[in-house]
Amino acid sequence: MDKLEERLAGLSPEQRELVRRLLKQENIDAGDLLDNATAASEAGIVSIEARDAYPLSSAQKRLFILDRMGEAGDAYIIHDFRFLDHFSDPEKIEAVFRTLIRRHESLRTSFHFEDKEPVQRIHDECDIDFSLSCTDCRDDVEQGEALSTAIAGLTRPFRLEDAPLLRAGVILLPRERIVLATVMHHIISDGTSLSILFSEFHRLFAGDSLSNLSITYKDYAVWQSNRFNDGGLDKQRRFWLDEFSGLEAMNLLPYDLPPGVEQDYSGGSAIIRLPHDELRILERFASA
């Protein structure tokens, strides 16, 4: 956050609205700047100074420990595969990904264990080795085998010490169809992040420009770490302990199969087809 954003974040909501009106009278649109300042002010999160290393959020610590224990395998690797029928230029796709890597620090972040604490380091774009793989299956008789080989290469395990924790590739299929495969480690991404990433991907591919980011995930991690250290969460902890005091121990939900002694990350899929009317009812319920 630059000096102007820091000053705007320190204003009251009324003062920021007054600044907005005054700028509007001068035909100056500072909407994004004021909105970012408002969001940062309300959350209490501000952009912090550059450091060699930053703390991890509590969620990142859990994933870091699971990775160090070596028991999670590929359970925390996020995969996304989508057809890009109108994106026929792999070089431009790679250029867009490089822009996203430059824009989002999380795509330039590695994780380490230093002085008995896990930390994250953010690297310069020039230090990031990223390239878009391209697999041509248009004339391959054994198309299924070629696809499996390409996907296996993208979804191999990550080393958290090596940024970027992102891989992407295009798979060329007959009839000018293209599959974009994107793979990230869950320690830098989630479903919401993936949605934002591809929204920005489409905008950049179309030639749009994106507003600058005022805060990033490392700023949130520092903010959360400070709240743990300064007792800012003690009030919330006491509230929930009081809220649930006196409750009897809850019974576990029944299992389909006996639980194993060791944690198992294997899973499966179940497909259930619903009538149109029932589906609409479920969608309305979910929205409510």
Helices and strands as residue ranges (DSSP letters): H 3-9, H 13-25, H 31-43, E 54-55, H 58-69, E 77-83, H 90-103, G 105-108, E 109-114, E 117-122, G 125-127, E 133-136, H 143-154, E 166-173, E 177-185, H 191-205, H 217-229, H 234-243, H 276-287
